[in-house]
């Protein structure tokens, strides 16, 4: 499953456990990271200090649960 917006690309791989990545379309690796899930719940991420708000919204639009602790 992949979502591309003006600023970010978010892709979730079809494997167990679920994992994926996000990457800023212009900044590339300077604003990118790995996403780790348990079921449909985001449990962790790596790569940046703070998960971008736009990535949080993309994940929610993709029907993933992203808890308030990631905001």
Secondary structure, 3 states (H helix, E strand, C coil): CEEECCCEEEEEECCCCCEEEEEECCCEEEEEEEEEEECCEEEEEECCCCCCHHHHHHHHHCCCECCHHHC
